[in-house]
Amino acid sequence: MSRAARKRPYRSIVRREHAAQTRKRILEAADELFGVDGYIRTTIVRIAQRAGVATDTVYAAFGSKGRVLTALLDMHLVHGADVANELELPEAKAIRDEPDQRSQIRLYVRFHTDAVARIARVYAIMRSAAEVDPEMSSIFVEMQSYRARNVDRIAVWIAKNGALRVPKKRAGQIIWALASPELASMLREQQRWPTQEYAEWLEEMLAFALLPAPRTQRRI
């Protein structure tokens, strides 16, 4: 094997690490700009300038401003972990592996509450942008479908441990609605519910809607 061939894997790793660092720098710059100036006033040119990279580098890494915002949401959702889907996080796998349905719901509510807190600001920017920007409107619909697929998997995990009050598909729809970022924002931010109070309410609502009613013992 030639000396050049031996060096090639090392150089490839260095390039990947450099690309990952550049991507991270772009997202951090975008996070600052979106937070201060909103979606419309933040441009690819300004993101590139803040990140210290060429405009073409941002386009090459993400494709568009809407995809930068989507990647930023994903970054907050997995809080820096190297996973493609938040259901690959250890907290999500704990839900999957828990044998008790009520405990699964409790773990899911904790997982959901933590995630919503991380993405709340970016999600609000995305939702507002979807009302005025056609690209962002399409991406927002895509993100909702993505979330629906994930909660369908949660419903399947819970159904594996026992009967449900409703069919699995309907169970996923119920989780999708009750655990929506919009409802979380209404209760936690607008109505000022404490996090623990919101979590307890959501757990009770999901348990009531998804799990069969407990059998009452007959009195003799």
C-alpha positions, 0 to 999 in steps of 0.5 A: 500500500502506498504512503498516499493510500495510507493517508487517505482515510485520515484525511477523509476523517479530518474533512468530515470533522471540519465539515461538521464543525462548519455546520455547527458554526453556521447553525449557531450563527443562525440561532443567534440571528433568528432569535434576534431578528426573526425569520424574514430579516435573517438572510443566508448572507447574514448567516454566512457573515456571522459564521465566518464562511462563504455564502455558497458554503451555507447553500452547499450545507443546507440548500435554503434558509428554510432548511437551515431553520429545520436543521436548527430545530433538529439540533435542539431536539436531539440536544447535540446527540449524533442521532438521526431521530430523537426516538434513538435517544436513550430517553426514548429507548427507555420508553420503548423498553419499559414493560408497564404502560402507565410508566411508559406514558410517564416516561414519554411525558418527561421526554416530551416536556424536556424536548418542548422546552428545548425547541419552543423558541425555534418552533415558534419562529418556524410556525410564524414563518410558515404563515408568510413564507411558502417554502417554510409553510411546506416544511412545516407541514413536513415537520408535522408529518414527521412528528405524527410518525414518531408518536405513532411509534410511541403508540405502538410501543405502549400497545405492545404491553397491553390493550389500549382503549382505542386502536393504535392509529387513533392512539397515535392521533391522540398523542399527536394532539394532546402532546402538541407544542402548540397546546404546551405553549398555550398552557405553559406560556400563555396560561403560566402553568408550572412545568410539573403541573403541565406534566401531571395533567398531560400524563393523566389525560394520556392515561385516560384516553389511551388505557382501558378503564380499571375494572371495579371489584364487585362487592360481596 
